[in-house]
Structures are given as C-alpha cells and as structure tokens.
C-alpha cells in the first residue's frame, strides 16, 4: 500500500505540474455542426472544454455572433458579454430576431477556474426558410392523369433549364427542397447532397420536412439544369400490411426553390412552377419501400439533368394544391449511407440457389457491379436467415417482396444501387446473373439516420461483446428517420412500445437527442384530442378514429418516458417544455379511463408482449393487463410530476405527485396481499412494482425474494416480455441481487439474451426463440430477426458493468460505480456526454482490482470503488488529492487510476 501511495502521489504531482492547454472545441448549434437551413428562431449553442489540468471548470463564457467571419463592429449582431456561468451546453441565443436564409458566424471565448482563457475557431449556422411567405416556388405534380392508383408507378423525372446572370459572379447558391414522396435532386447531372430517403417520414397531414443544400459548387456559368427524381416512399407506397397504399396521398409532388446570390447583392430564384418538364418513361419502372425496385437500364435518359438534352417529348407539370405553411426544417439527422460491407462468402444452397452471406444482418441495399448482354434481367432477393436445410428463407417477410430487379443495358460494366427502397437482410440471392458472380460483384450499403456514436463497450467475455454489437446493429437498422419495430417485413412502423423500452439504451449507443426531438413532435401531433396516444407514430392504424382509440399501456407511455429520458441524458429543458402538454394529456387520458378508483381496468392492451409462456401444455402465469396498466399509470404520473417541477410548474408538480401517491395506494389495495404477495406471481409483476416504487419499504425485500425465487424456479432464466425486460436487471442490482442479474446476462439457453447469440444472431431478435434449438422457426407471421426491444439490457450494461450513470441532468455531474461480478475479469467502455468523453475501465487480476476513470472538463464525477473498504477508499482518494463525500469520491476533470 505504501508503494501504491507513492506512485499515485507522483502521478498526481506530474498532472498538476503540467502547463494547462485549455481549448474550446466541438461547437454545435441545435446538436449540429455548422448547420444550414435550421428553423429554430432561438437556437441554442453548445461547446466542449479540453484541458490537461485537473478539476477544470468553466468560470465564464462570451458568445459573439456576426454576419461575417471577421466579426466587424458593423456585422456583429449579438455579443453576450462575459457571462459568469459554467453553462456550455444548450445556451440560448438572446440577440435580435434572426433572418430567413441568413448565414451567421459565431465563436465562443471561455475562462476557466484557473484563470486560463481560450477562444474557439469560427463556426457558422444558417437559417432556413422561416415561413410560407419565403417560399416563392409552387408545388408541382409530374404525373399525367389516368394512371392506376392501386399499382406501383414508375419514378417520374422532372427537369428545368435556367441561365445564370451573364456577368454575375455567384456568391452562394442554396437549394430548398421537399416532396410528397421521396426525392433525389440533381444539378447539371451531379447528385445534390448525401442524404437518402428524403424528406423523411413525419406526420404528413401536419408537417413535412424540407432540406437545405449548399449547391454553390454545382452551378456553372451560362446554362444549367436542375433535375428531380421522385419515389413513392412512405407517402403513397405500401405501408402497414396487406398491400395498403396511398395512405397520405395518391400523387407524388415536388417543391423546390433554388436561390442564387450574386456578389453585387442581387438574387435569382428558380422555383418549381408549371414551366418544369416531366416524364414517367424513365428507368425506375417500380419503386416501393416494402417491395423493392425494378430498374431498366435500357430506359436511362443519358444527360437528362444536363444542358443540351432533348426533352421535347416531356410534358409540362401540373400545379399541385398543397399548403406551404406546414413545412419544417429537420430537427434530427438525415438518413445517409453510413458503411459498406463486403460479402464473406458466396455459395450454392442445397436447393441449388446462388447466395451471398454478408456476415451481418444489416439495413440498406446492395450495389451491383455487373457486365452482360442488354436485356439480361437480374433478380436480387434478400433474407435475414437460412432455413434448417441451409436454404434461402423469406417467409417471415410476409407480403414484402424485398427484391431488386435490374435489366442490363449491355456494353461496359454497369453499376447499380436502388434509389427509393431499403431492406433488412444478411443474405442475398442472385438469379439471372450473367456468368458466375464473385464477391466483388456485390457490396452491402448500410443506411440509417446519421447519428454520432456515443458509446463503446467491451468485456472479458466474447459472447457478451457480441450481444453488445447486436444491440448497436439493431438500433442502426431500426433508426431510419423514425424508431421502427423492424426493417424487413411489411411493417417497419414507429411502434411506440419498442421505442420507450429501448430509449435509454439508445442514448448510450448513439447521440439521439435530435432524432427523438423530431419524432416526439409527431407523437404529440398524432396524439388524439382526448389524450390517447396511438400504437405507432406516425399514426396509420388509428388516425381515422380520433376520439375512439384505446391506447395501450406501456406503448402510449412513450409520451412521458422518452421526453423524461432525453431530458435526463441531454439536459434538454426545451424539449421537456415542448412535450409537457402531451405528457399531461396522456396522464389525464388514463385518469379518465381509470375513474375514481384510479385503477386502469379497461382498454385494449398489448400487455407484457412476447413474454415467455412456458410449456405449451402447462403454460406460464401471465401478468394481467390491468396490473400493468395501473403500474404504468403511476409511473407516468410520477414522471409528469418530475417534469413539471423541472420546468418551473411547482403547483402541477404537486398535483401529479399527489396523483402518483394515490395511484400507489389503489394499486397496493387491489394487487398486493397483506403478505406482500402480488396477485400476478410473475417476474414482470414484481419488476414493475419494484422499479416504479409502488410497494412500501417493508414489502420490498420479500418482493425481491419472490422475484429471485421465480428466476431460480426457471433455472436462472427470465420470463419477461417487452415491458418487464428493460427493468429486470436494474431491479435485481438495485436491491442487492447483482449476481442474479449477472446470471441472467450470462445465461446461454432459451429464454435469454445470449441464446440468440449462440444461434448466430448478429442483431436482436423479436422473440426469445426466433430460431428454436432444433433450427426450426417461430410463428412465421411475426418473427423478425432485427427487433431492438430486448436490446434494452444495454443500459444496464453501461450503468452497472461500466458504472456510468447520470446524476445531474446532461451528465454535468455523473456517477462511476462499476459492479463487477458474473465471472467477468474486465469491462471497459466510454460515453460521449454533452461535456466530453467519460470512460470507465476495470480489471480484476491476481487478487487486485484496477479502475481507470476519465472525467471531461467542466463536469464532475462521483466515483465508487467496488468492494473497497472505507479505509482503502480514503487512502486512495487522499493519494490523488480527492475528496471523499457520503456519495463517494468526488473528482473533477482528469484521468484517474485506482488499484486495491
């Protein structure tokens, strides 16, 4: 110990002796770096501090915003002055009104608690179109009358030639564009932007996103052409199931406005109007999100988006009668190509089919490189798994065809990627390929919302590491502009229950603040006048019955759970304020249904969806729906109370706090015997009662014992479904049963998290036994192999194995309290908080535990050393000049090593 103290003291001296290099970096506006086209009229600014000096905190900041990057006195529009504050995340703009389409430059200067100062590099943000009056363009429809609305249609091509000013020198060019249906834009045959599946999916009846692109480099002197290609997408393509089409509209439409600014201050606007030309005789014969795309390369219109093209056979478009006051800039990230995957092998199945294995269940499409005679038709189909015999298996896709049909034009090697579809798959089947395909002919293109990575995680056990990878891949594949249940079959909908169950885990894997901000607005929009929340958002199942819907507990509670989760993780008070009325409406909906007894015993509920039901002959106890509904009623009331308190609504905080306590009393009387036994003797019942604090203190220990006994009775297996699983291990760890939680994590037989891993899964399955031990499949009508809900164990892995958890909202103050166990000898990982990278790494070897911790500048940590005596904690803290509080060791920014 003496030797250890000397080493730690030396390290401490070295650290404090270093010269500080305070830096301020990673500047962002509304979670985005140098965004263009935002419509938040009071934007918020964030930055991160970096310093080699321990315990660095920001003492003050100064934000400056100007119309040019020189910050001349004339161009300066806001100077915050030197503000004494440690706020560096989501700081409100407080200057004059910002102008539509104006670019603003900004920088921040900070001072720290040691007297050091630093100034950031200059960054910028650019406003979008802030109202319908700024749209001079008109909606246009490219299709002629008389097409069969019930069938998939060819993708229209639209073009417009224009000429820039003869002697004008271009200062900038911006393209503002949206569509009813999907769009790809081109200027002089160059693809505009990197986004795919634009403009994304929203509650189209209320709002449609528009995107802004800097196209200055694409504009040329003299004549130019702007072109568009449209696809059916979510707007009019197949959605839900059983071939439902045209759920928002029957005709695709485009709204595009190109604004060219010249150095003399003048502008030129080229907007969609009746002068634009269109054809439906292009190469995309059919396109659909579920069914795929048919592309005939022989019909390509070479140069159609370039000057000199003969468009005499094209027709004038028609003006569409659509509003422009419902257009919004994206709050979340766009969908983009993120990664390319090469196949691992190509083989013949027992059925004689040619199949490629990409090694990963992914979401996106494949790129083909092929050479062959003109007219050759290649059919590409997609599957997640092979059947028992090793043959291609697509029955679980239901009505979704999930196929690409490509017809060669002949000649040189042709390269093809689809435009307006995506698939969920690991295996690709090729039919009609000219000659023998090779691995180089196919590339997997992974797409999803372009979210920054937030976390890393690795343990001493390979199976658990694979589980973590599966969780991340499940999120990647299902966060495609909305949080969907699955990405492959004829569904792919924004199921609210899946999203609320997984939201906390999602925050550890990726930065999802913008993603959920965008989607939660649609949750509030699609919420019914009576407060009911639909099962899916955007709503397709219940939108025609605004007051008569019956919301499901645990699904509709997304209205309270996700806003509170995002507030905790990102400290985003504005989001909480925006969603608060939705939270209230939801709780009041339940209160009305529950009546004076405060027991929600009516309604149609999904219950603890896909929980383990045991032997078919014997069965398994089921958690009653009214028990679950009343438990979530209490939880939502509690979260609404906490939300009210945090946004300054003290009286309402008291009101909903009292409601929470009264629901608990009703719950206790109705569902809990005097002995402490619950009327539903299931794992989920005990988990919900304990996690939502519905039981009095004197009943909790026996409730935990019953939960543990039930787990043991099932051979150390869980029996929980979608609603119990996210909280199961949290409850066990919280009440001192950490080893039981680890036993569930380590369990390799069905039902468990590692059973699918052992069966070769590379994503999270919808069912615990999507593939049975004998290789046969579960119910073909509902058996997805990419369904993230059960991946909700991820947040327990971060919060308990790494020990990283939030104390003060946004991780201004956070906890590092790893809880080793389960036979793991090490766990390491990190989390990118709003203030910087937090890391935790522990290892147990030769009777010693080593914990390495990193705390970012302008934040503080409470560190708890597992299984260390009080004396050792004090000694280790003293060796690094750290203070011990009743919470644990208090540490400012810096890197720390503890060994005991």
N, C-alpha and C positions, 0 to 999 in steps of 0.2 A: 504494500500500500504506500509506504514511504517513497519507493521508487516511482510509483504511478503519480503521486502528487507532484514530485519534482518535474516529471515530464510534462504534466498538464500545466504547471505553473510556467514552464519555459515556453510552451506553445502560446499561452496567454500573453506573455511578455512580448513575444515576436509579433503577434497580431496587433497589439496596441501600439507597438513601436513603428508600424508601417505608416507611410505618408498616405493620407486619405486621397482617393481619386474619385470624388463624388461626380456622378454622371446622372443625367436625366434623359431617359430614352423611352422607346416604345410608346410614343404619343398616339392617342386614338380619340376619335370623335364618335360617340354613339357606338362603341365597341368596334369601330372600323378604322383602318389606317388609310389616311388620305382619301376619304370617300368623295365621290362625285354623285350628285343627284340625290341628296338627302332632303327630306321634307319636315324634319323636326325643327320647329321655329325657335325653340330654346334648347339648342344642343348642349350636350354635356361632354366635358373634356377629362381625359384620364392620361396618366403618365406613371412611369415607374422609376424609382431611385436605385442606383447601384453605388456601392461604396465598399472599399476594403476595410473600413473602420467599423468595428463592432458597435452595436447599440445606436446606429444611425437612425435618426428620426427627422422628418421634415419639420422645420420650425415655421417656415412661411413660403408662400409662392406668389408669383406675379405672372399673370397671363396677358399677353398682348395679341390683338387681332387687327389685321390691316388688309387693305385691298391690294397691296403689292408686297413682294418679299423683301423690300428694303425697309419697310416699316417707317416710311417717311411721316412726318408730322401730318401732312395733308391726307395720307392714306389711312392713318390709324383710326379705327372706329371704336375700339374698346381697349382700355388699359385697366386691369383690375386693381392696380396699385399693389403694394406689398401687403398681402393678406396673412395675418398671423393665424396659421392653421396647419394641421398635418394632413388635411384632405388632399388626396391625389387621385381619387377615383370618382368619376361621375360628378364633376364640379360644374354647376350650372353656368351657362352664359348669362351675363347680366347687362349686355350692351343694347344699343338701339336695334330696331327691327331689321332682320336680315332680308336681303333682296333675292327674289327669284333669279336663278341662273348665275348668281354672282359667285366667283371664287374668292375665298378668304384665306389668308395666310396667318398662321399662328405659331407662337412659341411660348415656352414657359421657363421662368427662372426660379430656382428654388434655393433656399438657405436651410442648412441642417442645424442640428443642435450643438455642433462643434464649431460653428462659425464658418463652415465651408459654403461656397456658393457654386452653382452650376447652371448653365443655360443650355437648353435643348437646341437641336438643329431645327430649322424652319420646316414646318409641315403645312398642309392645307386641307381645306374641305370646301365643297362646292354645293350650293343649294340647287335643288331640282326645280320643277315647276310647282309653284305653291298654290295653285288654284286653277279652276277650269278656264278662267279668263286668259291664262297663259298658254292655253292650247289653241293655236290657230288652225291646226290640222283637223281633218274630219275623219270619222270612222268610215272605212270603205269595206265593201263586200266583193270578193273577186269572182264568186261562182255565178254561173247563169241559172236562170230558173229551170225547174223541171227535173232536177236530179232526185234520185231515190234517197230520201232522208233516212231510211231504215238501214242503209248499207254503208260500209266504209267507202270513203271517197278518195279520189286522187288528191295529192297535195298541190294546192294552187301555187303558181309562180306569179309574182307581181313585180313590175318594174316602173321606173320613172327616170327619164333623162333630164339633166339640168346642166346649166352652164354657170360657172363661177364668173365673177366680175372680171372683165378682160385685163384690167390693170390693178386689180385689187390684190393686196398682199394679205393672206389669211393669217389671222392671229390665233383663232381656235375654231373648232367645229365640234358640236355636240349632237348626238342622236338620242332623242327621247322616243321610246317605242314601247308599245304594248299590243296585245291581241286578245281576241276571243278565240281560244285555241292556242296552240304553240307557235312560236315563230323562230326563224333564223334569218338574220339580216346580212346583207352584202352591200359593199360599196366598191364599185369597179372590180367586181369578182372576188374581192377579198372579204373573208368572213369577219363580221363585226363581233368583237368580244370573245370571251372564252366560255360563256355561260351556255348551258343546255337546258332543255325543257322550260324555257322562258315563255311567259312571265310567271311561272309557278302556279301554285294552287291555293286559292283563297275562297272565302265565301263569296262567289262571283256575283250573287244577287245584290251584294252590298259594296264590294270593293274589288278592284283588280290592280295588281301591281304594274307599274311601268319601270323600265330600266333606262339608265343613262350611260352613254358610252362616249369616250373621247375618241373621235374619229378624224382628228386633225391630220394625221399622217396618211389617211386614206384618200383625202381629197386632192385632186390633181388640177393643174392649170387647164382651163378650157372646158371641154365637155366631160361630164361624169354621169354615172348611172347608180341609182340606189335600187336594190332589189330585195324582195322578201319571199320566203317560202313558209307556208303555213301548214300546221298539222292539227289533227283533231284534239289530241291531248285529253285533259280532264273535262274540258268544256263541253265537247259534244261526242267524245269517244265512248266506248263501252266502259261502264262503271258499275260497281256493286256486283251483282251476279246475274246469271241467266240472260245475258245479252241485252242489258238495258243501255240505251244510247240517248243522246240529245238531252241530257238531264239539266243542262243550263241553256242550251240553245241549239238550233238546227243549222246555223250558218256560221262559218268562221269569218272573222273580220280583223282588220289591221288599223292601228292608229300610229302614225309615225311622223315625227317632226324633227327635221334636220335644221340646226341653227348654225350658220357660219358667221363668225365675227371677223371683221377686217381691221387692219391696224389703224385705219382712219376713223374707227368708231362706228362705222355703218354695219348693218346686219343683212343677211339674206336668209329667208326661211323657206324651206322646201317641205311642205306638209302633204300628207295624203289628201287627195281630193278626186274628183271624177275624171281628171286627166290621166290618172295612172292606168296602166295596161295590165291585163291578166290573161292567164291561160291555165287550164287544168290538164293539158296534154304533156305533162312533164314526166320524169322518170319514176316518181313515187306514186305507184298505182293505188296502193292501200297503205294506211298507217293507223296504228291503234296501240294504246298502252298495253292492253292485255294480249292482243293477237299478234303484234309484231308489225313488220313492214315488208312490202313487196316492192322491189326496185328493179326497173327495166333499164339497164344502162344504154340500150339502143335508143331510148327516148330522151336522152340527155340533150339539153339545149346549150350547146357549147357557146360560151360568151354571152349568155342571156342577161347577166348582170354587168356587162361591159358595153362600152360605146361601139357603134357600128353594127349592132345586132339587128337583124330584120324581124321586127315584131309586128309586121303588117297584118298577120293573121290573128293577133291577140285582140281582145276586146276591152272596151272601157269598163272600169269597175263601176259599181253602184254605191251611192252614199248610204251608209247604214245609220239607222235611227237609234243611237245608243248614247247614254249620258257620258259626260266627261268630269262630272263633279264627284265621281266615286273612284278616282284614280289616286293611288298612293305609291310612294317610293318604298322599296323593300326595307323592312326593319332587320331582317335576317340575312344570312349569307346566300348567295346564288348556288344553284346546282352546277357542278362542273365535273369534267374528267379529272380524277384525282391520281390514279395509278394505272399502270399497265402490268398485266400478268401474262407470262408465257406458259403454255401448257407443259405439264410434266411428262405426259406420255400420250401416244396415240395407239389404239388397239382395236382389234375386232372382238365384238361381243359374241357370246355363244349363238346369238341369232344372226350373226354374220354382218352386223352393222359397224360402220366406222365411227368411232367415238374418241374424243379427246378429253383428257382429265386435266383441268386447270389447278387441281390441288386445293382449291379454296372455294367454298360456297360464297359467291360474290353477287353484286348487283351492278348492272350496266348492260354491256353488249360485247360482241366480238367484232374485231376488224379483220376483214378478209383480204388476203393478197393472192390473187388467182390469175391464171392465164389459160385461155381456152377459146374454142370456136364461138363465134357470135351465135346467140340464141340458146346457148347452154344454160340450163336452169339449175341453180344450186339451192337446195333447201337445208337450212340450218335450224335445228330444234334444240331446246335447252332443258336440262333436268338437274335436280338437286342431288339425286341418289341413283344408284343402280339397284335392281331387284335382287332377290335371293340367288338367282342364277347368274347374276352379273350382267343382265340386260338393261337397256335404257328404260327408265321408269318415269312416266309423265302423268299417271292417273291422278296424282294429288293436285295437279294444276287445274282440275275441273274443266270449265269451259274455256279457259285461257289457252290459246294456241301457242303463244310464246315462240314464234318462228320468224325467221328471215327467209325471204325468197329473193334471190339475186339472179338476174338474167344478164349474161355477159354480152358486151358489145363486140368482143373479139379484137385481136391485134395484140398490143403490148400488155404487160402485166397490169391488172386492174386492182385498185384498192377501194374498198367499200366499208363504210360504217353507217348504221342506221341513223336517222335524224330525230324521229318523234316516237320513240318507244324505249322500254328498258325491260330487262328480265332479271330474275333471280335464279342462279344456276351455278353448278360446278362442272357439269359435263355438257359437252356439245356433240351432237350427232350431225354428220355430214352426209347428204345424199345428192347424187348427181355431180359430184366433183370430177372435173376432167383430169384423168390420170390418178396418181396416188398422192394424197395430201401429205404434207410434212408438218412438223411442229412450227416451222417458220411461217406457215400459211395463215395461222390463227394467232391473234393477240386478244386477251381479255382487257376490256376497258372498264375500269371501276369508276362509277359515278356516285356522288352523294352531295348533300349540302356541304359547302366548303368551310367546314368548322375547323378552327385551330385545335391542335392536340393540347390536352390539358394534363394528362397523367401518364405515368409509367409505373409498371408493377412487375415484380419478379420474385419468385420464391425458390427454395431449395427443392421443390417438387415439380417435375416436368408436367404432370397431369394438371396440376392447378395452374401452371403457367399457360397451358393450352386452353383451359377454361377461361382465363382472363382474355386471351386472344379471341376466343369465341364470342365473349361478351362485347368486345370492341367491334368485331366484324358484324355482329348482329345490329349494333347501333348504326354503323356505317351504312348497312344495306337498307335500313328502315327509316333513316332520317334523310329522306329525299323530299325536301321542302316542307313536308308535314311528317309527324311521327306516325308511321303506319304500323299495322299489326304484322304484315308480311309483304314481301316484294315480288312474289312469283305467281300466285294463283289469281283467279278472277275476284279479287278483293282489294288488297293494298289500300286500305282505308285508315283514316285517322281515328282509330279506336281510342277512346278516352281512358279506359281502364288500363290498357297496356302502358299508355304514356304516364299516368300518375304513378303506377307501380315502379317504373324504371327511371323517373325523372332525376332522383338523387344520384343514382349510378351514372346517368348520362353526364352530369356535371363534372364528375371525376375524369371521364374519358375524353370529353371534348368541351370546348367552350360553347355553351348552348344558350347564352343569355339572349342574343339576337334571334336565334332560331325559335325559342319559346315565346319571346316577346311578340313575334309575328303571329305565331299560332294561337296564343292566348287571346289575341284580339278577335280572332274568328270564333273562339269558344264563347266569348261574350256576345258577339254578333248573332251567333246561332242559338244562343240561349233563348228560351221562349218567354213570352210576356209574363207567364205565371212563374217564371224562375227555373223551370225544368231545363236540364242540360241534356242534349241528345247523346246517343251512344257513340256517334262518330262526328268528327269535325274536320273539314267542312261537312255539314249535315246533308245527307242524301236519303236517309231512311225515314226520318220523321218530320221533314220540313213542311210537308203539306198538312200537318196537323198541329198547328202552333200551340194550342192550349190543351190538347187532349193527350199529349205524350206522357208516358210513365217512365221516368228516369230510373236508372239502376244505381243502387248504392255501390260505392267503390269505383264506379265508372264516372258518374256525374260529379263525384267529389274531386275530380280533376280541377274544378273551378276554384277550390280552396287550397288543395295540396300543392299544385305546381306553382301558383304565384308565391306561396309562402316559401317553398323550396328555393325558387330563384332569388327571392329577397334575402334569405339566409346566406346563400352562397355568394351572390354578387353585390349585396348591399344596395339593390336597385329599388329605392323607395318609390320612384316614379311609377315603376311597373306595379308595385303594390297599390299605389293610389289609383292607378288606371283600372285595375281589376277588382278593386274593393267592392264596388256596387254589384258586380257579378257574384262575388263571394256571398254578399248579404242576400241577394235574390235566391241563391241556391239554398242557403240555410232556411230562409223563410218558406221556400217551397216544401222542404221537408217538414218544417214545423206545422204547416197547414195540413199535410198528409198524416202526420203523426197524431194530431189532435191534442186534447188537453192532457192525455196520459203520457205524452212525449215518447211514445213507442211507435216506431215506424213498422207497422204490421201489414200494410197493403202495398200495392205496386208490383211491377214485374222486374225481378232482379236476376242477374246472371249468377249471383252467389259467388262462392269460392271456386271460380271457374277452373275446370280441369284438375281438380284436386284428386288425389289417389283414392280410388274407390274399392280397392282390395280385390279379393277373390270374387269372381262373378257369382258363385253360389252363396257365399257367406255374406258378402257385402261389407261396407265400411260405414261407420257413423258419418253423417253429413251435417255440416254446420248450417243451422236454419237461416233462411234468408232474412227473417225479421230480426234475428240476433245480430247478424252482420249489418243490416241497415241501421239499426239503432246505435250500434257501436260507431259507425261512420258518421251518423248524425251528431253524436257527441264530439267526435274528432273535428268535424268541420266547424261546429260552433266554437270549439276551443281555438282553432286556427284563425277564425274570423275575429274573435276577441283579441288575440295577439296582434293581428294585422291592424285592427282599429287603434290599439294602444301605440303602435309604432308609426302611425301616420297622424297622430295627434287627435284622435277621436275618443277621448277618455270616457265620455258617457256611454258610447256604444260599446266600448271595450268592457265596461262593467255589465252592460245589458247582456252581451253574448257570453261573458264569463258566468253570469248567473244562470243563463240557459244551459250552459255546459254542466254546471253543478247539478241542476235539476234533472237533466237527462241521466246523469250518473246515478242519481237516487232512483229514478224509474227503472233504469237498467238493473240495478242491484236487486230491487224488489221483484222484478219479473224473471230474471235469468240466473240468479245466483241463490243457491240454497244456503240456509244458515251455516251449514258445514263448510261452505266455501266452494262446493262443487258446482260447476256450471251446468245448465240444462243441456247444453251441447258439449258432450265429452270428446272434443276434437282438438287437435293441435291448433288449428286456426282460431277456434273459440278462445282458448287460453292466451294465444299470442295477441289477438286484438284487445282482449280485456286488459292485459298487462301493458301492452305498448301504448294504448290510449289512456292509461291511468284510470280505468273505470272501477277498479277494485280498491277498497280501503287498505291501508297499510297492513292491518292484521290478517288479511286474507291472501296477501300476495305470495308469501312463502309457500303456502300449501298449494296455491295455483301453479307456481313454478314446479313444485314437486310432481304434481299431476301431469304437467306438460312433459317433464323429463321421463316420467314413468311411461307415458304413452309412446315416446320416442323409443325407449328401451323395449317396450312390448312389440314394436315393429322392427326389432332387430337393428336399432340405430338407423332408422330410415325416417324421412319426413313424409307427411301425408298432405301437406298444404297445397293449395292452388294459387291462382293469380293474386288473391287478396291477402293470404296468410304468409306466403313465401317471402315477400320483401322484408317482413319484420321478424321472422322466426329467429335467426341467429342474433339479431340485435337484442331481443328479449332474453335469450339464454345468457349472453355475455353480460348484459346489464344486471342480471340477478345472480351473478356468480357462477354460472354454469358454462364457462368459456370452453371447457374441454368437450362438453356435449355439442356445442356449436361446431368445434373443430371436427368432431366425429362425423357430423353430418356433411361437412365440407369434404372430408376425406373418403366418404362412402362411395364405393365404386359400382355397387349393384343397384338395380332399379327398386324404387324411385330415388334418384339422387342427381346432383349436378355433374358428377364425374361419369355416370353411366353413359350418357351420350358421347362424352369424350373418348371413353374406352371403345365405343362403337364407331369411332372415326369421325365424329362431328367436327366441323370447323366453324359452326355458328351455334347459337342457342336454338333448341327445338321448341315447338309449340306444346308438345306433350312430353311428359317424362319418359314415355316409351314409344316415341315416334317410330322407331325400329325395335321390334321385340328381340329378346335374346336369341330366338331361333332364326332371326333375319327377316321375318315377315313384318308387314306394316300395320300400323294402327288404322283407324277408320279413314278410308280414302277421301271422304267428303270434307275432312278437316284435319289435315296432317302436314303442317308446314315445318320445314327444317331450317327456317330463318325467322325467328319469332322472339323478340328480345325480352319479353316479360320476365321469364325465370332468370334472366341475367341480372336481376335486381340484387343478387347476392354480392355484386361488385362493390356496392358502397360499404357493406360490412367488411369486405376485404381491405378496403382503403382505411376505414375508420378504426378497425381493430387490429388487423395484422400489421399495417403500417402505423396505425395510431393517429392518422391525420384527421382532424375534425375542426369544425368552426366553433369559435366561442363568441366573438363579436362579429356581426354581420359583415360579409365580404372578406373574412379572414384578416381583418385588422388585428385581431388577437385570435390565436388558434391554439389547438391542443396537439401535442405529440405524445401519445401514450400507447405505444405498441403493447400487445398482449400475446407474447409467444405461447406456443402450445401446438398440440396436434402432431408432434413429431417433426415439425419444421425446424431446421437449423439456421435458416436465414430468410429474411424478407427485405427487399429494398424497393424504393419507388419514389416518385415525386408528384407534386401537384402544382400547376401554374396558377397561382392565386392572382387576384387583381393587383397585388403588390409585388409579385415576383415568384420565383421558384421556391417551394417548400420541399425539402427532402427528408426522408427518414430511412435509415438502413440499420438493421440489427443482425447480429450473428452470434450464435452460441457455439463455443468450441473449447474443448479442454477445460470444462467447468467454468468458463468465463463468458460473460455477456458483453458485447461491444455494441454501442449505439452511436451512430453518426447522424447529426442533425444539421440542416441548413435553414436559416431564418432570413427571409428577404428584408431589405431596408424598409423603413417606415412601417414596420409591423412588429408584433411581439408574440412570443410563444410561451406556453406553459408546458413544461416537459416533465413527464412522469416516467421514472425508471422502474421497469417491471421487476418485481421480486427483490428489490434492493431494500435493505434495512434503512431505517431513519438515519442512523449514524452514517452509513455509506452515502446516502443522498446528500447529507450536509457536507461531508468531506469532498465529494466530487463537485458539488456546487461551489464550495469555497475555493477549490483549486483553480476554477475558471472565473473567479470574481462574480459569481452569480448569486442571486438572492433566492432563498427558499421561502415560499409562502404556503399557506394552508392548501392552495390549489396544486402546488408543485414547484418545480424550479422555474423561475421567471427568466427568460432570455430575450435579449434584443437581437438585432440583426447580426449575422455572422455564422461561422461554421463551428460546430462543437463535437467533441468526441468524449464519450463516457465509457469507461470499462470497469467492470466489477466482477 
